[in-house]
């Protein structure tokens, strides 16, 4: 199975990195179970996913959870802005 890299940069409304958040991957199949990731101090989290579409949920204290659909591909990067 081929894998692609999805890199998220989590920032607040002012553009400051959010390092205290959880990114959950909703599993598309039993072969790739749901997992959670925590960003580093720069707000970045890189996740290797099977190539194709995946659903991510971003949670941060005080904010509504945000679900986004991403396309996993080599070298892909997506910026998610969390707004209070």
C-alpha positions as CSV (number, residue, x, y, z in Angstrom):
1,X,0.0,0.0,0.0
2,X,1.4,3.4,-1.0
3,X,1.5,6.2,1.6
4,X,1.5,9.9,1.3
5,X,2.4,12.6,3.8
6,X,0.0,15.2,5.2
7,X,1.5,18.0,7.2
8,X,-0.8,20.2,9.2
9,X,0.2,23.6,10.8
10,X,-2.2,24.5,13.5
11,X,-2.4,28.2,14.3
12,X,-4.8,30.5,16.2
13,X,-6.6,33.5,14.7
14,X,-3.5,35.7,15.3
15,X,-1.3,33.2,13.4
16,X,0.5,31.9,16.5
17,X,1.3,28.1,16.6
18,X,-1.1,25.9,18.6
19,X,1.0,23.1,20.1
20,X,-1.7,21.9,22.6
21,X,-4.2,20.2,20.3
22,X,-5.2,16.7,19.2
23,X,-5.5,15.6,15.6
24,X,-7.5,12.4,15.1
25,X,-7.7,10.3,11.9
26,X,-11.0,8.8,11.3
27,X,-10.3,5.3,9.9
28,X,-11.6,4.4,6.5
29,X,-10.9,0.7,7.1
30,X,-9.8,-1.8,9.7
31,X,-6.4,-1.9,8.0
32,X,-5.7,1.7,9.1
33,X,-7.1,2.2,12.6
34,X,-8.1,5.5,14.1
35,X,-5.1,7.2,15.7
36,X,-4.5,10.6,17.5
37,X,-1.5,12.9,17.0
38,X,-0.2,15.9,19.0
39,X,1.6,18.8,17.2
40,X,5.1,20.0,18.1
41,X,5.9,23.4,19.6
42,X,5.6,25.0,16.1
43,X,2.1,23.7,15.7
44,X,3.1,21.1,13.1
45,X,2.1,17.5,12.8
46,X,3.1,15.2,9.9
47,X,1.1,12.1,9.3
48,X,1.8,9.2,6.9
49,X,-1.5,8.1,5.5
50,X,-2.5,5.6,2.7
51,X,-2.7,7.6,-0.5
52,X,-6.2,8.9,-1.0
53,X,-8.9,10.7,1.0
54,X,-8.8,10.8,4.8
55,X,-10.9,12.6,7.4
56,X,-9.1,14.4,10.2
57,X,-10.6,15.9,13.3
58,X,-8.8,18.7,15.1
59,X,-9.6,19.4,18.8
60,X,-8.3,22.3,20.9
61,X,-9.5,23.4,24.3
62,X,-12.2,26.1,24.0
63,X,-12.9,25.5,20.3
64,X,-15.4,23.4,18.5
65,X,-13.9,20.3,16.9
66,X,-13.2,20.8,13.3
67,X,-13.5,17.9,10.7
68,X,-11.6,18.3,7.4
69,X,-11.2,16.0,4.5
70,X,-7.7,15.8,3.0
71,X,-6.1,14.1,0.1
72,X,-2.9,12.2,1.2
73,X,-0.1,12.6,-1.4
74,X,3.6,12.8,-1.3
75,X,4.8,16.3,-0.3
76,X,1.3,17.5,0.5
77,X,0.9,20.2,3.1
78,X,-2.3,21.7,4.5
79,X,-2.6,24.7,7.0
80,X,-5.6,24.6,9.4
81,X,-6.5,27.8,11.2
82,X,-8.3,27.4,14.5
83,X,-10.5,30.3,15.3
84,X,-11.9,31.0,18.8
